Structures are given as structure tokens and as C-alpha cells.
Amino acid sequence: MILPVLFATGIPFFVIHGTEPFLHWSVNGLLLFLLMVVVGVPLHELLHALVFGAFARGGYKTVKFGIDKSTYTPYCHCTAPMRVQYYRVGALLPLIVLGVVPFVISLITGSFGFWLYGFIYIIAAGGDLVALNMLKKIPAHRKVLDHPQKMGFYVLD
């Protein structure tokens, strides 16, 4: 997924802004960028939780956070079923907020930092895109339940 996203975001950015944005990094800018990347990790999971808690029966009490010990990957898990349409929104929200919006801002402003941030968080949404792909043939009114240990879900009748 890295190369397709690199080409899909990098080519428009560099066609519009050239290589000039590379030359404007400062130490403070780099430190702020690194801080924002670190803050983006829990924010990604909180964006999932925002939707899951709003639409799952039982509300926010059903949302759990953790870190997969084998991959050191943070996750947000909902213990209650929800309609596919809301699960889709919950899966898409971090991609849009942390990936697409910064990328669009980078196209407007010429900020390499915004481009790189958007690129990183589009890649970080890879698992969410896999889940969305798995959901593409499931009707929106059906309900799904997050798998308790693995990425994915059960489709309920």
C-alpha cells in the first residue's frame, strides 16, 4: 500500500509545489511534526471510538482500547454489535481526519509536513481499509460485532 499511496499523494503534491517545500524544515518544525505523529496514534483510535460508542448499543462503555502485544499495534475494540453503516463510518473517520484532510491542506499550502503527515496516516489506515473491503458486500442494515482478539468482525443475523 505504501507505493500506491506515495504515488497518489506525492505526484500531485510535487507537481504543484516542486521540491521547494523540502528546503523549509527547521529543528522546531521537525520536533513539532514528530510530536504530532505521536499524538496522532491515540487520536486515530479515539476517532474510531467516537463513532463506535455513539452507535453501539451500550454506548461508550462498550469501547475498549489496548495494544496488541505481538505487533505493538494500538487498537480500539467495540464489545457490542452495531450496524454496518456505522462501522464503516467508524473505520473511515481516522483516514479522512488524519490522512485525507492533511493531504488536501498540503496541496493548498505547499506544506511538506502536512503532506508527510497525511501520507503516514493514510498508510496507518490500511487495516481499516481492509475491514471496509471485507464489508463491501454486506448490506448497511446488517449488524457486525468486532472480533475480540483479531482484526475483523462477525456478521450477525
C-alpha positions as CSV (number, residue, x, y, z in Angstrom):
1,M,0.0,0.0,0.0
2,I,2.9,2.3,0.6
3,L,3.9,2.8,-3.1
4,P,0.4,3.4,-4.4
5,V,-0.3,6.0,-1.7
6,L,3.1,7.5,-2.3
7,F,2.4,8.0,-6.0
8,A,-1.3,9.0,-5.5
9,T,-0.4,11.7,-3.0
10,G,3.3,12.5,-3.8
11,I,2.8,13.2,-7.5
12,P,0.1,15.8,-7.2
13,F,2.0,17.5,-4.3
14,F,5.3,17.7,-6.2
15,V,3.7,18.7,-9.5
16,I,2.0,21.6,-7.8
17,H,4.8,22.6,-5.4
18,G,8.0,21.2,-6.7
19,T,10.9,20.4,-4.4
20,E,10.9,23.8,-2.6
21,P,8.9,22.5,0.4
22,F,11.8,20.2,1.3
23,L,14.1,23.1,2.0
24,H,12.0,24.7,4.7
25,W,12.4,22.3,7.6
26,S,13.6,23.7,11.0
27,V,14.6,21.8,14.1
28,N,11.5,23.2,15.9
29,G,9.3,22.2,12.9
30,L,10.7,18.7,12.9
31,L,10.1,18.3,16.7
32,L,6.5,19.6,16.3
33,F,6.0,17.2,13.4
34,L,7.2,14.2,15.5
35,L,5.0,15.3,18.4
36,M,2.0,15.5,16.1
37,V,2.7,12.0,14.7
38,V,2.9,10.6,18.2
39,V,-0.3,12.4,19.2
40,G,-2.0,11.0,16.0
41,V,-1.6,7.4,17.2
42,P,-4.1,7.6,20.1
43,L,-6.2,10.1,18.2
44,H,-6.7,7.6,15.4
45,E,-8.1,5.1,17.9
46,L,-10.2,7.8,19.6
47,L,-11.8,8.7,16.3
48,H,-12.9,5.1,15.9
49,A,-14.2,5.2,19.5
50,L,-16.1,8.4,18.9
51,V,-18.3,6.6,16.2
52,F,-18.4,3.2,17.8
53,G,-19.5,4.5,21.2
54,A,-22.1,6.8,19.6
55,F,-23.8,4.0,17.6
56,A,-23.2,0.7,19.5
57,R,-25.9,-0.5,21.9
58,G,-24.5,0.3,25.4
59,G,-22.6,3.4,24.2
60,Y,-19.1,4.3,25.2
61,K,-19.0,1.7,27.9
62,T,-18.6,-0.9,25.1
63,V,-15.5,0.7,23.7
64,K,-12.2,-0.8,24.8
65,F,-8.6,0.2,24.0
66,G,-5.4,-1.8,24.0
67,I,-2.1,-2.6,22.4
68,D,-1.6,-5.9,20.6
69,K,1.4,-7.4,22.4
70,S,2.7,-9.3,19.4
71,T,2.8,-6.3,17.0
72,Y,2.7,-3.4,19.4
73,T,-0.2,-2.1,17.5
74,P,-2.8,0.1,19.3
75,Y,-6.4,-0.8,18.8
76,C,-10.0,0.2,19.6
77,H,-12.5,-2.6,20.1
78,C,-16.2,-2.4,20.5
79,T,-17.8,-5.2,22.5
80,A,-21.4,-4.5,21.3
81,P,-22.8,-5.1,17.8
82,M,-23.5,-2.1,15.5
83,R,-24.9,-1.6,12.1
84,V,-22.5,-2.0,9.2
85,Q,-23.2,1.6,8.0
86,Y,-21.9,2.9,11.3
87,Y,-19.0,0.5,11.4
88,R,-18.0,1.9,8.0
89,V,-18.1,5.4,9.3
90,G,-16.0,4.5,12.3
91,A,-13.4,2.8,10.0
92,L,-13.3,5.8,7.6
93,L,-13.1,8.7,10.1
94,P,-9.4,8.4,11.0
95,L,-8.5,8.0,7.3
96,I,-10.3,11.2,6.5
97,V,-9.4,13.3,9.5
98,L,-5.8,12.3,9.9
99,G,-4.9,11.3,6.3
100,V,-7.0,13.0,3.6
101,V,-7.6,16.4,5.3
102,P,-3.8,17.0,6.0
103,F,-3.1,15.9,2.4
104,V,-5.6,18.3,1.0
105,I,-4.2,21.1,3.3
106,S,-0.7,20.2,1.9
107,L,-1.9,20.7,-1.7
108,I,-3.3,24.2,-0.7
109,T,-0.5,25.4,1.4
110,G,2.5,23.6,0.0
111,S,3.5,22.2,3.4
112,F,5.7,19.2,3.2
113,G,4.9,18.4,6.8
114,F,1.2,18.3,6.1
115,W,1.8,16.1,3.1
116,L,4.0,13.7,5.1
117,Y,1.6,13.6,8.0
118,G,-1.3,12.8,5.7
119,F,0.8,10.2,3.9
120,I,1.7,8.5,7.2
121,Y,-1.9,8.4,8.4
122,I,-3.3,7.2,5.1
123,I,-0.9,4.3,5.4
124,A,-1.9,3.9,9.1
125,A,-5.5,3.4,8.0
126,G,-4.5,0.3,5.9
127,G,-6.1,-2.1,8.3
128,D,-9.3,0.0,8.3
129,L,-9.4,-0.2,4.5
130,V,-9.0,-3.9,4.7
131,A,-12.0,-4.0,7.1
132,L,-14.0,-1.8,4.7
133,N,-13.2,-4.1,1.8
134,M,-14.4,-7.0,3.8
135,L,-17.7,-5.1,4.4
136,K,-18.3,-4.1,0.8
137,K,-20.9,-6.8,0.1
138,I,-22.6,-6.7,3.5
139,P,-25.8,-4.6,3.5
140,A,-25.7,-1.5,5.6
141,H,-28.6,-2.5,7.8
142,R,-26.9,-5.8,8.9
143,K,-25.0,-5.8,12.2
144,V,-21.4,-6.7,12.9
145,L,-19.5,-7.4,16.1
146,D,-15.8,-6.7,16.4
147,H,-13.7,-9.8,16.8
148,P,-12.4,-9.9,20.4
149,Q,-8.8,-10.7,19.5
150,K,-8.2,-10.2,15.8
151,M,-8.7,-7.5,13.2
152,G,-12.1,-8.1,11.8
153,F,-15.7,-8.8,12.8
154,Y,-18.5,-11.2,12.9
155,V,-21.6,-10.6,10.7
156,L,-24.7,-11.2,12.8
157,D,-28.1,-12.4,11.6
